[in-house]
């Protein structure tokens, strides 16, 4: 795999980004027990825990890869496809090559077993001095400029042909310099061409739904004046027209989600 090399270790195989070998050895990332120990001391996030680790040269985020969706409750941290796990290296690399602001993947430990199933532990660069949009919404209403910056990185992801299945406020970051980042590309599908208009609108609606749910569950006043398609692609008349065409169906779907929040 471009930019990485594979090493057989006692627990399975370790993939390392070029130039990360010394740091990985210093942290003991060749041993599954070391990953588990570091992550256990981290914080709860999403489907598991994450650890923020640093050594003399790197700041990184460590996590065990876990499944979402219907199969997540059955297999949790086990994957039938080794390629699904190694995509956690190739997808961020491809995204960065295509101009998307996303952290670099540094290391991946793969462990086999039971037969036909795999588990994985991933290390990524940490975006310095960044907060996710969920934190920002809870602390202060983001400005139109902030939403424009954040949705611009989503736009760049779609221009790169990458469809993010879990696009929510927690996976969109803004650093202290005002630069937006998209994270957690686990399970993204990569296309040979840019995403079509309907896929783009589906993604924008996921961001909108995440925003409304965050505000509702935390009793935060929502800003109903956000014009999502204009923030995502200013001046794109085709996308704006299609947004309007779909509004009835999309708002009905949103209302079904709202009813679930009220339970």
C-alpha positions as CSV (number, residue, x, y, z in Angstrom):
1,X,0.0,0.0,0.0
2,X,1.4,3.4,-1.0
3,X,3.1,5.2,1.8
4,X,2.9,2.3,4.3
5,X,4.8,-0.9,5.0
6,X,3.6,-4.1,6.7
7,X,5.5,-5.9,9.5
8,X,4.5,-9.2,11.0
9,X,4.3,-9.0,14.8
10,X,3.4,-11.5,17.5
11,X,-0.3,-10.6,17.5
12,X,-0.8,-10.2,13.8
13,X,0.4,-7.5,11.4
14,X,1.3,-3.9,11.8
15,X,1.0,-1.3,9.1
16,X,3.1,1.9,9.6
17,X,3.2,5.1,7.7
18,X,6.7,5.9,6.3
19,X,8.6,7.9,8.9
20,X,6.5,6.7,11.8
21,X,8.5,3.6,12.6
22,X,10.6,5.1,15.5
23,X,7.6,6.7,17.2
24,X,5.6,3.4,16.9
25,X,8.5,1.5,18.4
26,X,8.8,4.0,21.2
27,X,5.1,3.6,22.0
28,X,5.2,-0.2,21.8
29,X,2.5,-0.3,19.1
30,X,3.6,-3.8,17.9
31,X,1.7,-5.3,20.8
32,X,-2.1,-5.5,21.0
33,X,-1.9,-5.3,24.8
34,X,-0.2,-1.9,24.6
35,X,-3.0,-0.5,22.3
36,X,-5.6,-1.8,24.7
37,X,-3.9,-0.3,27.7
38,X,-3.5,3.1,26.1
39,X,-7.1,3.2,24.8
40,X,-8.5,2.0,28.2
41,X,-7.1,5.1,29.8
42,X,-8.7,7.3,27.2
43,X,-12.2,8.8,27.0
44,X,-15.5,7.5,25.9
45,X,-16.4,8.5,22.3
46,X,-18.9,7.2,19.8
47,X,-18.8,3.4,19.8
48,X,-15.9,3.0,22.1
49,X,-13.0,4.9,23.7
50,X,-10.2,7.0,22.2
51,X,-6.8,7.9,23.6
52,X,-4.9,11.1,22.9
53,X,-1.2,10.2,23.0
54,X,2.0,12.1,22.3
55,X,5.6,11.4,22.3
56,X,8.7,13.4,21.4
57,X,7.6,14.0,17.8
58,X,3.8,13.2,17.3
59,X,0.4,13.9,18.7
60,X,-2.0,11.1,17.8
61,X,-5.4,9.6,18.4
62,X,-5.7,5.9,19.1
63,X,-8.9,3.8,18.9
64,X,-10.1,0.3,18.3
65,X,-12.2,0.0,15.1
66,X,-15.8,-1.0,15.7
67,X,-18.8,-1.6,13.5
68,X,-21.9,0.5,13.4
69,X,-25.4,-0.2,12.0
70,X,-27.3,-3.4,12.4
71,X,-24.3,-5.7,12.5
72,X,-22.6,-3.6,15.1
73,X,-24.6,-5.1,17.9
74,X,-23.6,-8.6,16.8
75,X,-20.0,-8.4,15.7
76,X,-19.0,-5.1,17.4
77,X,-15.2,-5.1,16.8
78,X,-15.0,-8.0,14.3
79,X,-14.9,-7.5,10.5
80,X,-15.2,-10.2,7.8
81,X,-13.1,-8.2,5.4
82,X,-9.5,-7.4,6.0
83,X,-9.8,-4.8,3.2
84,X,-12.4,-3.0,5.1
85,X,-9.8,-2.4,7.9
86,X,-6.9,-1.5,5.6
87,X,-9.2,1.1,4.0
88,X,-8.6,3.1,7.2
89,X,-5.2,3.8,5.8
90,X,-5.9,4.1,2.1
91,X,-9.0,6.3,2.3
92,X,-7.5,9.1,4.3
93,X,-4.4,8.9,2.1
94,X,-6.5,9.2,-1.0
95,X,-8.6,12.0,0.5
96,X,-5.5,14.0,1.4
97,X,-4.1,13.5,-2.1
98,X,-7.3,14.9,-3.5
99,X,-7.2,18.0,-1.3
100,X,-9.4,17.1,1.6
101,X,-8.4,18.3,5.1
102,X,-8.4,15.1,7.2
103,X,-5.8,13.7,9.6
104,X,-3.2,11.3,8.3
105,X,-3.4,7.7,9.3
106,X,-0.2,6.6,11.0
107,X,-0.6,3.0,12.1
108,X,-2.9,0.0,11.9
109,X,-2.7,-3.2,13.9
110,X,-4.6,-6.1,12.4
111,X,-5.4,-9.2,14.5
112,X,-7.0,-12.4,13.0
113,X,-9.5,-14.6,14.7
114,X,-11.8,-16.3,15.0
115,X,-11.2,-17.7,11.5
116,X,-12.5,-15.3,8.8
117,X,-12.9,-12.3,11.1
118,X,-10.5,-9.5,11.9
119,X,-10.0,-6.8,14.5
120,X,-8.2,-3.6,14.1
121,X,-6.6,-0.7,16.1
122,X,-5.9,2.6,14.4
123,X,-3.6,5.6,15.1
124,X,-4.3,8.9,13.4
125,X,-2.7,12.3,13.6
126,X,-4.5,14.6,16.1
127,X,-5.6,17.9,14.7
128,X,-4.0,20.5,17.1
129,X,-6.2,22.9,19.0
130,X,-9.4,21.8,17.3
131,X,-13.0,21.5,18.6
132,X,-15.8,19.6,16.9
133,X,-18.9,21.3,15.8
134,X,-21.0,19.7,18.5
135,X,-18.9,21.4,21.1
136,X,-19.2,24.7,19.3
137,X,-22.9,24.5,18.9
138,X,-23.3,23.8,22.6
139,X,-21.1,26.7,23.6
140,X,-22.0,29.4,21.1
141,X,-24.1,29.7,17.9
142,X,-21.7,29.3,15.0
143,X,-21.7,32.2,12.5
144,X,-22.6,31.9,8.8
145,X,-18.8,32.1,8.1
146,X,-18.1,29.1,10.3
147,X,-20.8,27.0,8.7
148,X,-19.4,28.0,5.3
149,X,-15.9,26.9,6.3
150,X,-17.2,23.6,7.7
151,X,-19.4,22.8,4.8
152,X,-16.6,23.7,2.4
153,X,-14.6,20.7,3.7
154,X,-17.6,18.5,3.2
155,X,-17.8,19.8,-0.4
156,X,-14.2,19.0,-0.9
157,X,-14.8,15.4,0.3
158,X,-17.6,15.0,-2.2
159,X,-15.5,16.5,-5.0
160,X,-12.9,13.8,-4.1
161,X,-15.6,11.2,-4.7
162,X,-15.8,10.1,-1.1
163,X,-19.2,9.5,0.6
164,X,-19.1,9.6,4.4
165,X,-21.7,7.4,6.0
166,X,-21.5,9.0,9.4
167,X,-21.3,12.7,8.7
168,X,-22.3,14.5,11.9
169,X,-21.2,17.4,14.0
170,X,-18.8,15.3,16.0
171,X,-16.9,14.4,12.8
172,X,-16.4,18.0,11.6
173,X,-13.7,20.0,13.4
174,X,-12.6,23.6,13.3
175,X,-9.1,24.5,14.6
176,X,-8.0,27.8,16.1
177,X,-6.9,29.1,12.8
178,X,-10.5,28.6,11.4
179,X,-9.6,25.7,9.2
180,X,-12.2,22.9,9.0
181,X,-11.4,19.2,9.1
182,X,-13.4,16.1,8.5
183,X,-12.5,13.0,10.5
184,X,-13.5,9.3,11.0
185,X,-13.5,8.1,7.4
186,X,-14.2,4.6,8.6
187,X,-16.5,2.9,6.2
188,X,-16.5,5.7,3.6
189,X,-17.2,4.6,0.1
190,X,-14.8,5.9,-2.6
191,X,-16.1,6.6,-6.1
192,X,-14.2,7.1,-9.3
193,X,-16.0,10.4,-10.0
194,X,-17.3,13.3,-7.9
195,X,-20.6,12.6,-6.0
196,X,-23.8,13.4,-7.8
197,X,-26.2,16.1,-6.5
198,X,-28.6,13.7,-4.7
199,X,-25.7,12.1,-2.7
200,X,-24.5,15.6,-1.8
201,X,-27.9,16.6,-0.5
202,X,-28.2,13.4,1.5
203,X,-24.9,14.3,3.2
204,X,-25.9,17.9,3.9
205,X,-29.2,16.6,5.4
206,X,-27.2,14.4,7.7
207,X,-25.3,17.4,9.0
208,X,-28.5,19.3,9.4
209,X,-30.1,16.5,11.3
210,X,-27.1,16.2,13.6
211,X,-27.3,19.9,14.3
212,X,-31.0,19.8,15.1
213,X,-30.7,16.7,17.2
214,X,-27.8,18.2,19.2
215,X,-29.8,21.4,19.9
216,X,-33.0,19.5,20.8
217,X,-31.3,17.0,23.2
218,X,-29.3,19.7,24.9
219,X,-32.1,22.4,25.0
220,X,-30.1,24.8,22.8
221,X,-32.0,27.3,20.6
222,X,-31.6,26.4,17.0
223,X,-30.8,29.0,14.3
224,X,-33.5,28.2,11.7
225,X,-32.0,30.8,9.3
226,X,-29.2,28.5,8.2
227,X,-29.5,28.0,4.4
228,X,-27.6,24.7,4.1
229,X,-27.3,24.5,0.3
230,X,-25.9,28.0,0.1
231,X,-23.4,27.4,2.9
232,X,-22.3,24.2,1.1
233,X,-22.1,25.5,-2.4
234,X,-22.7,29.3,-2.8
235,X,-24.1,30.1,-6.2
236,X,-24.8,26.4,-7.2
237,X,-28.3,26.9,-8.8
238,X,-28.6,23.2,-9.7
239,X,-28.0,22.0,-6.2
240,X,-30.4,24.7,-4.8
241,X,-33.1,23.7,-7.2
242,X,-32.8,20.0,-6.4
243,X,-32.8,20.8,-2.7
244,X,-36.1,22.6,-3.1
245,X,-37.5,19.8,-5.2
246,X,-36.7,17.2,-2.5
247,X,-37.8,19.4,0.4
248,X,-41.2,17.8,1.0
249,X,-39.8,14.2,1.2
250,X,-36.7,15.2,3.1
251,X,-38.6,17.2,5.7
252,X,-41.0,14.3,6.2
253,X,-38.0,12.1,6.9
254,X,-36.6,14.6,9.3
255,X,-39.9,14.7,11.2
256,X,-39.7,10.9,11.6
257,X,-36.3,11.4,13.2
258,X,-37.7,14.2,15.5
259,X,-40.4,11.9,16.8
260,X,-37.8,9.4,17.8
261,X,-35.9,12.1,19.7
262,X,-39.0,12.9,21.7
263,X,-39.4,9.4,23.0
